[in-house]
Amino acid sequence: MLLTIDIGNTAVTIGVFRDGTDANGASPAERLATTLRVATDSRRLADEYGILLKNLLEFRGIAATDISAASICSVVPPLTGLFEDLCRRFFGVTPLQVTSQIDLGMPVRYDNPRDVGADRIVDAVAAVRLYGAPVIVVDLGTATVFDAVSRDKEYLGGAIAPGINLSADALYYNTSQLRRVELVAPQEAVGRNTTTSLQSGIVLGYAGLVTAMVERFKAEIGADARVVGTGGLVTVISDHAPVFDDINQELTLVGLDIIYRMNMVNTPHTRPAPAVVSGA
């Protein structure tokens, strides 16, 4: 089984894929056996994350010995090496780390490809495989990120805005009279009290941001571009931004599976059996 790890600023998302290929009739989504999410915490040690992950997988019926390979994308450099070490010690595999320098199946046209977040590349690869090109990916997480892939299946770049929670927290921490509110849309855009005014500005405001940015992207890469939403906060605004052709919360994990299979022939990933850790 393939262990996929997406290390984000807020959460670490883990997926386990059963063996097999699309050629055998099973899509990556159909081979996805389970998913897990744990909080991102740079203060945790490899042993802590390792035991946590091992126990969570065992709770889902997946033993450490079931894992035969791993693939990682990370936007948190302090945790990248930690999870690589964790994979070796707890699962006996050397993970493939996704960067712009490996085989992605598409050219990266960013001015400096090394500057592109690994998760953005992974999402683009998955989106092209699942939805075709041109395609726009809208990832609503810690940041709100838009990525564009051309009709020729080239990663072009995109746009980055503050995430919904970041903006809401900025209001809370930097004003005297504004409070935290539930991230739901009010009945009307014109708020009649502080709570509904904040909800209108945050939820409907971000829905407007997404709608406007998608329109601009389509004007540049093609009006027929498919639009895919992902990220933990996409459901907050998806009902109020009528631009999405699909919502896919497993997009990054699927991309890690696809990229691993592109590179697995020429990259060594396995090691001898995992070390026994006392108390694990």
C-alpha positions in Angstrom: 0.0 0.0 0.0 1.1 3.6 -0.7 1.2 6.0 2.2 0.6 9.6 1.0 1.4 12.6 3.3 0.3 16.2 2.6 2.0 18.5 5.1 0.1 21.7 5.2 0.4 24.8 7.5 -2.7 23.9 9.5 -3.1 20.1 9.1 -1.2 17.0 7.9 -3.5 15.0 5.7 -2.7 11.3 5.2 -4.0 8.8 2.7 -3.4 5.2 2.1 -3.9 3.8 -1.4 -4.3 0.1 -2.3 -2.0 -1.4 -4.8 -3.1 -1.4 -8.5 -3.2 1.0 -11.4 -5.8 2.8 -13.4 -5.2 0.2 -16.2 -6.7 -2.4 -13.9 -9.9 -0.6 -13.8 -9.6 1.1 -10.4 -9.2 4.9 -10.3 -7.0 6.5 -7.6 -10.2 7.5 -5.7 -11.4 3.9 -5.7 -8.1 2.7 -4.4 -8.0 5.2 -1.6 -8.5 3.0 1.5 -8.5 5.6 4.2 -7.7 9.2 5.0 -6.6 10.9 8.3 -6.0 14.4 9.4 -3.8 15.5 12.3 -2.8 19.0 13.4 0.4 20.5 12.1 2.8 21.1 15.0 6.5 21.7 14.4 7.2 21.1 18.1 6.3 17.4 17.8 9.1 14.9 17.3 9.3 12.1 14.8 8.5 9.5 17.5 5.4 11.4 18.5 4.1 11.7 15.0 5.2 8.2 14.2 3.4 6.5 17.1 0.3 8.7 16.5 0.2 7.8 12.8 0.9 4.1 13.4 -1.9 3.9 16.0 -4.4 5.8 13.9 -3.7 3.5 10.9 -4.0 0.4 13.0 -7.4 1.7 14.2 -8.4 1.8 10.6 -7.2 -1.8 10.1 -3.9 -0.9 8.3 -0.7 -2.3 9.8 2.7 -0.7 9.5 3.8 -3.8 7.5 1.1 -3.1 4.9 2.9 0.0 3.8 5.2 -0.7 0.9 5.9 2.9 -0.3 5.3 6.5 0.6 5.0 9.9 -1.1 5.2 13.3 0.5 4.5 16.9 -0.4 5.2 19.6 2.2 4.9 23.4 2.6 6.4 23.2 6.2 10.1 22.7 5.8 10.8 21.9 9.5 8.4 18.9 9.2 9.6 17.6 5.8 12.7 15.8 7.1 10.9 14.7 10.2 8.2 12.8 8.2 10.9 11.4 5.9 12.6 10.0 9.0 9.3 8.8 10.3 8.6 6.8 7.1 11.9 5.1 7.3 11.8 4.2 11.0 8.1 3.3 11.4 7.2 1.9 8.0 10.6 0.8 6.5 10.2 2.9 3.3 12.1 5.9 1.9 9.4 8.4 0.7 9.4 10.2 -2.6 9.4 13.9 -1.9 7.5 15.8 -4.5 9.3 18.9 -5.9 9.3 20.7 -9.3 12.5 18.8 -10.1 11.0 15.3 -10.5 8.8 13.8 -13.2 5.4 15.5 -13.0 4.1 14.7 -16.4 3.7 18.4 -17.1 6.1 21.4 -17.6 6.1 24.1 -14.9 6.1 27.5 -16.5 6.5 29.5 -13.2 9.4 32.0 -13.5 11.3 30.0 -10.9 9.7 26.5 -10.6 11.4 25.9 -7.3 9.2 28.7 -5.8 6.0 26.8 -6.4 4.5 25.1 -3.4 4.6 21.3 -3.7 0.9 21.0 -2.9 0.0 23.4 -5.8 1.9 21.2 -8.3 0.4 18.0 -6.9 -3.1 19.5 -7.1 -2.5 20.5 -10.7 -1.3 17.1 -11.7 -4.4 15.4 -10.1 -6.8 18.0 -11.7 -5.5 17.4 -15.2 -5.7 13.6 -14.8 -9.2 13.7 -13.4 -10.8 16.6 -15.2 -8.6 17.3 -18.3 -7.2 20.7 -19.4 -7.5 23.6 -19.2 -8.3 23.5 -15.5 -8.4 25.8 -12.6 -7.8 24.6 -9.0 -9.1 26.7 -6.1 -7.7 25.6 -2.8 -9.3 27.2 0.3 -7.1 26.4 3.2 -4.7 28.4 5.3 -4.3 30.5 2.2 -6.7 30.9 -0.7 -4.8 29.7 -3.7 -5.7 29.6 -7.4 -3.8 27.5 -9.9 -4.1 27.4 -13.7 -3.2 24.7 -16.2 -3.2 25.5 -19.9 -4.9 23.6 -22.7 -1.5 22.2 -23.5 -1.3 20.8 -19.9 1.3 23.3 -18.7 1.3 24.5 -15.2 1.2 28.3 -15.6 1.0 29.7 -12.1 -1.9 31.4 -10.2 -2.8 33.7 -7.4 -2.5 33.6 -3.6 -4.8 35.5 -1.2 -5.1 35.3 2.6 -7.2 32.4 3.8 -10.7 32.8 5.2 -9.6 32.0 8.8 -6.5 34.2 8.5 -8.7 37.2 7.5 -11.3 36.5 10.2 -8.6 36.2 12.8 -7.0 39.4 11.7 -10.2 41.2 12.3 -10.6 39.6 15.7 -7.1 40.3 16.9 -6.7 43.8 15.5 -10.0 45.4 16.4 -11.5 46.2 19.7 -15.2 45.5 19.1 -15.3 42.7 16.5 -15.7 39.2 17.6 -15.2 35.7 16.2 -18.3 34.4 14.3 -19.4 31.1 12.8 -18.4 30.9 9.2 -21.8 30.7 7.6 -23.5 32.9 5.1 -26.2 35.3 6.4 -29.6 35.4 4.8 -28.9 38.8 3.3 -25.7 40.6 2.2 -26.7 43.7 4.1 -26.0 42.7 7.7 -28.3 44.1 10.3 -26.0 43.4 13.3 -22.3 42.9 13.9 -22.5 39.1 13.6 -24.3 39.1 10.2 -22.2 42.0 9.0 -19.0 39.9 9.7 -20.5 36.8 8.1 -21.5 38.7 5.0 -18.1 40.3 4.6 -16.1 37.1 5.3 -18.3 34.4 3.6 -20.0 36.3 0.8 -16.9 38.5 0.4 -14.7 35.4 -0.2 -17.4 33.9 -2.5 -17.1 37.1 -4.6 -13.3 36.9 -4.6 -13.4 33.3 -5.8 -16.0 34.1 -8.5 -14.2 37.1 -9.8 -10.8 35.4 -9.9 -12.1 32.4 -11.7 -13.7 34.7 -14.3 -10.3 36.4 -14.8 -8.5 33.1 -15.1 -11.0 31.8 -17.6 -10.5 35.0 -19.7 -6.8 34.1 -19.9 -6.7 30.3 -20.2 -10.1 29.5 -21.8 -13.7 29.9 -21.0 -14.2 26.1 -21.1 -11.7 25.6 -18.2 -13.0 23.2 -15.6 -13.0 24.6 -12.0 -12.1 22.3 -9.1 -12.5 23.3 -5.5 -10.5 21.7 -2.7 -9.2 22.5 0.8 -10.8 22.4 4.2 -12.8 25.7 3.8 -14.1 25.2 0.3 -17.5 24.1 1.6 -17.9 27.4 3.4 -18.3 29.3 0.2 -19.0 26.7 -2.5 -22.8 27.2 -2.3 -22.4 31.0 -2.8 -19.8 30.9 -5.6 -21.4 29.2 -8.5 -18.2 28.5 -10.4 -17.2 25.0 -9.3 -17.6 22.0 -11.6 -16.5 19.7 -8.8 -15.4 19.7 -5.1 -12.7 17.2 -4.4 -11.2 17.1 -0.9 -8.8 14.2 -1.8 -7.3 16.0 -4.8 -3.8 16.4 -3.2 -3.7 12.8 -2.0 -4.7 11.6 -5.4 -2.0 13.7 -7.0 0.6 12.2 -4.7 -0.5 8.7 -5.8 -0.3 9.7 -9.5 3.1 11.3 -9.2 4.5 8.4 -7.2 3.5 6.0 -9.9 5.2 8.2 -12.5 8.5 8.1 -10.7 8.4 4.7 -8.9 10.4 2.9 -11.6 13.6 4.9 -11.3 13.5 6.0 -7.7 14.4 3.7 -4.8 11.7 3.9 -2.0 12.0 0.8 0.1 14.2 -0.2 2.9 14.4 -3.2 5.2 11.7 -3.8 7.8 10.9 -0.9 10.1 12.8 -0.6 13.3 10.9 -1.6 16.4 10.3 1.4 18.6 9.6 0.7 22.3 6.0 1.5 23.2 4.9 1.9 19.6 
